[in-house]
Structure formats: C-alpha cells, structure tokens
Amino acid sequence: MDAIAVRGRLEAILPDLPPQLRSAARFVLNEPASIALYPLRDLAARARVSPATLVRLAGQLGFASYKAFRDVMRDGLHTAAARYSSGAQQLQERPRRGGGQAAWRAACEIQAGHMAGMLRSIPAAAVEAAASCLAGARTVYVLGLRANHAPALYFHYVVRTFRAQAVLLDGGHGTLVDELAGAGGDDALLAISYEPYAREAVRLVAHARRAGVRVIALTDQPWSPIAQDADHLFLLPTAGASFYQSMVPTLTLLEALVSLLVARGGRPLVERVEAEFRRREEFGVYWRDGDE
C-alpha cells in the first residue's frame, strides 16, 4: 500500500470509524506530511488523540506496526514535487470543508500548537546557550537559501542594527563559499534548512564545520544533513495551513535570540541602535506625515 492508497482507504472507512479513530483519520488526511516528519507523541498532541489511537489506526489500515505506516507516508513525500503537489491539492479541497473560516482557523490553531510544542521541547537554557555562542563570536554568519532566505534575511537585518560583524550568506553571482572565506573557530554560523534541503546549504555548513566555525542549526529532523555535529541544534516544526512550509516557528526562535543578544549588550548596544536609526532618519528612509 502506498500513500495514495492510504488516503483512498481512509476516505472509504472514515464514516464507520469510532470517534477517536475518526479524529485521527481526519488528521492524517489533512496533514499527511506531518505523519512523515514528526514523532508519534507530537502528532498525537496535534491531532488531540492518544498515541495508541494512531497506532490503532495504522492497524486498521492493515499495517503491522505504526513504523510501517509512517514509512509508507514518508515514501509518499519522498520528493518535493509529491509533497507540495499533495498539499496544493488538499488546499483546493478545503472550500468544501469550511471555506475561509476553516482556513483562517487552521492557520491560527496550527501556529498556536507549534508555540506550545516548542515551549515543551526546547529548553530556555538551550536558547540562552545559542545566544551566548552568537554574542561571543567574532563574526556571525547567517545562512538560509531559497524559502529559508526570508527568515535569514530578517535575522541579519535586525542584528545589523546593533552589530557590524554580521554577514548574510546569499551566494550572489555564485560566490557562496567565497563569502565564508577566512571564517574559523572564533566565528559562528546560524544556518536554517528544512526538507527538501538545499544542496548548497548542506555543503556550506559542512565546509564551515571543517573550518572550525561553531554551527547553530535550525532544521526539522535529527537526521537532517545540517544537524550533524552542530554545536547548537534546534528542531523546529514547519507544517502550516498552506501547502508550503511555515516559517513562523523559525521566526519565533530568531526573535528570542535577538532579544537575548540585545539584553546582554549593555549601554554600547543601546547607543549603536540609537545611532543607526538616527542615521536612517537623516537619510529619509522612513515615511513621515506630510511626505508625498
């Protein structure tokens, strides 16, 4: 049985399932990628059922174990094309399941669930340790390619308001590895990469590790290629209400890191922020009332 057959089987048996199994089945139909990507306990919490219910559902579908069921779902999302096209198809079906109200509620509830899960799974001490690594680095390099470029750009943009030694690695004109030239043990690299992992990001993180750069990895799985030998590892959820990955959990962690960096920066940091925004005002960067 493949992932497509699983979906068909679930749709066929859904009306006859008992309430808890029906809730679990609806979750699988709505978020098949989550089954492939997240641990059983986290999935059960998101689906609001017990882990045993998801195991029973796997048995109801004819699988010998939950692992066998998960492996099939993982194989079904093996390629980015399959993953994203499946998600897009589900969105097209959503108007028949509640329309705009359902979409808006799903977007809010998914992120609320992510925030609660992150508070449980990521210790504050781990975030503080990563912030200490960044604060003590000679230069902070920031890497996020393709869809991950947006949160990387945000983090770099904010950090640059109070710290000059921050470099956004974007690979313009094919110079990605050149932008890391000279980096070493006194530097830190904050890298963001989620499945499907950008090949150049994986290669650059490995290159940085060989150079002795301390790596702070924001990714989705312990087996992620950028998770290997990371000095600080954060496993973040990416499932969202749309067919594409959500960056809300990533931005939340980045905001926390910025807050900790600012909190420990002392008066010189405050003065730098003041000077930076005064410079922007003098240049006329921001619109003022009366401007045309």
C-alpha positions in Angstrom: 0.0 0.0 0.0 1.4 3.4 -0.9 0.4 6.9 0.4 -2.2 7.4 -2.3 -3.8 4.1 -1.4 -3.7 5.0 2.3 -5.7 8.2 1.5 -8.3 6.3 -0.5 -8.7 3.7 2.2 -9.1 6.4 4.9 -11.7 8.2 2.9 -13.6 5.0 2.4 -13.6 3.9 6.1 -13.9 7.3 7.7 -17.7 7.3 8.3 -17.6 3.9 10.0 -14.7 4.6 12.4 -15.4 5.3 16.1 -14.9 8.9 17.2 -11.3 8.8 18.3 -10.1 6.9 15.3 -12.2 9.2 13.1 -10.4 12.2 14.5 -7.0 10.5 13.9 -8.0 9.7 10.3 -9.1 13.2 9.6 -5.7 14.4 10.9 -3.9 12.1 8.6 -6.0 13.2 5.6 -5.4 16.9 6.5 -1.7 16.7 7.3 -0.1 13.7 5.6 3.3 15.4 5.6 3.2 15.6 9.4 2.9 11.8 9.7 6.1 11.5 7.7 8.1 14.2 9.6 7.1 14.3 13.3 7.4 11.9 16.3 4.4 9.9 17.3 3.8 11.8 20.6 3.9 15.2 18.9 1.5 14.0 16.3 -0.9 12.7 18.9 -0.9 16.0 20.7 -1.6 17.9 17.5 -4.4 15.5 16.5 -5.8 15.6 20.0 -5.8 11.9 20.3 -3.6 9.4 22.2 -0.5 7.8 20.6 -2.3 4.5 21.0 -5.1 5.8 18.8 -2.7 6.5 15.9 -1.1 3.1 16.4 -4.6 1.5 16.2 -5.4 3.5 13.1 -2.3 2.1 11.4 -3.5 -1.4 12.3 -7.0 -0.6 11.0 -5.3 0.2 7.7 -3.6 -3.1 7.6 -0.1 -2.2 8.7 1.8 -4.5 11.0 3.2 -1.5 13.0 3.0 2.3 13.2 6.5 2.4 11.9 5.4 0.6 8.7 2.6 3.1 8.3 4.9 6.1 8.9 7.5 4.7 6.4 4.8 4.5 3.7 3.8 8.1 4.3 7.4 9.1 4.3 8.0 7.4 0.9 4.9 9.2 -0.4 6.5 12.5 0.3 10.0 11.5 -0.8 10.2 14.1 -3.5 9.4 17.8 -3.2 7.1 17.5 -6.2 5.0 14.9 -4.4 5.0 16.8 -1.2 4.0 20.2 -2.5 1.5 19.0 -5.1 -0.2 16.9 -2.4 -0.5 19.9 -0.2 -1.8 22.1 -3.0 -4.4 19.5 -3.9 -5.6 19.5 -0.2 -6.0 23.3 -0.3 -8.2 23.1 -3.4 -10.5 20.7 -1.5 -10.7 22.9 1.6 -13.5 25.2 0.3 -15.8 22.1 0.5 -14.7 21.7 4.2 -15.5 25.1 5.6 -14.0 27.7 3.2 -12.3 30.8 4.5 -13.3 30.3 8.1 -11.7 26.9 8.2 -8.5 28.1 6.5 -8.2 31.0 9.0 -8.9 28.9 12.0 -6.4 26.2 10.8 -3.7 28.8 10.3 -4.1 30.2 13.8 -4.5 26.8 15.6 -1.5 25.2 13.9 0.8 28.0 15.0 -0.7 28.0 18.5 0.1 24.3 18.6 3.6 24.9 17.4 4.3 27.5 20.0 3.1 25.3 22.8 5.1 22.4 21.5 8.3 24.5 21.2 7.9 25.6 24.8 7.8 22.0 25.9 10.5 20.6 23.7 13.1 23.4 23.6 14.7 24.3 27.0 15.3 28.0 27.7 18.8 27.1 28.6 19.4 25.8 25.0 18.3 29.1 23.6 20.5 31.0 26.0 23.5 28.9 25.1 23.0 29.6 21.4 22.7 33.3 22.1 26.0 33.2 24.1 27.6 31.5 21.2 26.5 34.3 18.9 27.4 37.0 21.4 30.9 35.7 21.7 31.6 35.2 18.0 34.0 37.5 16.1 31.6 37.4 13.1 28.1 36.0 12.9 27.4 34.4 9.5 23.7 33.8 8.6 22.7 31.2 6.0 19.2 30.5 4.6 18.7 29.6 1.0 15.6 29.5 -1.2 12.5 29.7 1.1 14.7 29.9 4.1 16.3 33.1 2.9 13.4 35.2 4.3 14.0 34.4 8.0 17.8 34.5 7.5 17.4 38.0 5.9 15.2 39.1 8.8 17.7 37.9 11.4 20.6 39.5 9.7 18.7 42.8 9.1 17.8 43.1 12.8 21.2 42.0 14.1 22.9 44.6 11.9 21.2 47.4 13.7 23.3 46.7 16.7 26.3 44.7 15.5 28.5 45.4 12.5 30.1 42.0 12.4 27.2 40.1 10.8 27.3 38.6 7.3 24.4 37.3 5.3 25.5 34.4 3.0 23.3 34.6 -0.1 25.6 33.3 -2.8 25.1 36.2 -5.2 27.0 35.5 -8.5 28.0 32.0 -7.4 30.2 33.3 -4.6 28.6 31.4 -1.6 31.8 29.6 -0.4 33.8 32.8 -1.0 31.6 34.7 1.4 32.8 32.3 4.2 36.5 32.8 3.4 38.6 33.4 6.5 35.9 32.1 8.9 37.2 29.9 11.7 36.9 28.9 15.3 36.2 32.5 16.5 33.1 32.7 14.3 29.6 31.4 14.4 27.2 30.3 11.6 23.5 30.3 12.1 22.1 28.0 9.4 18.4 27.4 8.5 17.5 24.5 6.3 14.4 22.3 6.1 13.4 19.4 4.0 13.9 19.4 1.0 17.3 20.6 2.0 19.1 23.0 -0.4 22.2 21.2 -1.6 24.4 24.3 -1.4 23.3 25.0 2.2 24.3 21.4 3.2 27.7 21.7 1.5 28.4 25.1 3.1 27.5 24.0 6.6 29.9 21.0 6.2 32.6 23.4 4.9 32.1 25.7 7.9 32.4 22.8 10.3 35.7 21.7 8.7 36.9 25.3 9.2 36.1 25.1 12.9 33.2 27.5 12.8 30.6 27.0 15.5 27.3 26.0 14.0 23.8 26.8 15.2 21.4 24.7 13.1 17.7 25.4 12.7 16.2 22.4 11.0 13.4 19.8 11.2 14.9 16.4 12.0 17.8 14.9 13.9 18.9 13.2 10.7 18.9 16.5 8.8 22.2 16.9 6.9 22.9 20.2 8.7 22.2 18.7 12.1 25.3 16.5 12.1 27.9 17.8 14.5 26.0 21.1 15.1 27.1 22.9 18.3 23.6 24.0 18.9 20.7 22.2 17.3 17.1 23.3 17.2 14.4 21.0 15.7 11.5 23.2 14.6 8.1 22.4 13.2 7.3 23.6 9.6 3.8 22.3 9.0 1.4 25.0 8.2 -2.1 25.7 6.9 -0.8 26.2 3.3 0.9 23.7 1.1 4.2 25.3 1.8 6.4 25.3 4.9 5.6 27.7 7.7 8.4 30.0 8.9 6.5 31.2 12.0 8.3 28.8 14.5 11.7 29.8 12.9 11.0 33.5 13.3 9.9 33.0 16.8 13.2 31.4 17.8 15.1 34.0 15.9 13.2 36.8 17.8 14.2 35.1 21.1 17.8 35.0 20.1 17.7 38.7 19.1 16.1 39.5 22.5 18.8 37.7 24.4 21.6 39.3 22.3 20.2 42.8 23.0 19.6 42.1 26.7 23.3 41.3 27.2 24.7 44.1 25.0 24.9 46.8 27.6 24.8 50.6 27.0 27.1 50.4 23.9 24.4 48.4 22.1 21.7 50.9 23.0 23.9 53.7 21.7 24.5 51.8 18.5 20.8 51.2 17.9 20.1 54.9 18.5 22.8 56.0 16.1 21.7 53.6 13.5 18.1 54.8 13.5 19.2 58.4 13.6 21.2 57.8 10.5 18.2 56.3 8.8 16.0 59.2 9.8 18.6 61.7 8.5 18.7 59.9 5.2 14.9 59.9 5.0 14.5 56.2 4.9 11.0 56.2 6.6 7.9 57.9 5.5 6.6 60.8 7.6 3.3 62.5 7.7 3.2 65.1 5.0 5.5 63.2 2.6 4.3 62.8 -0.9 
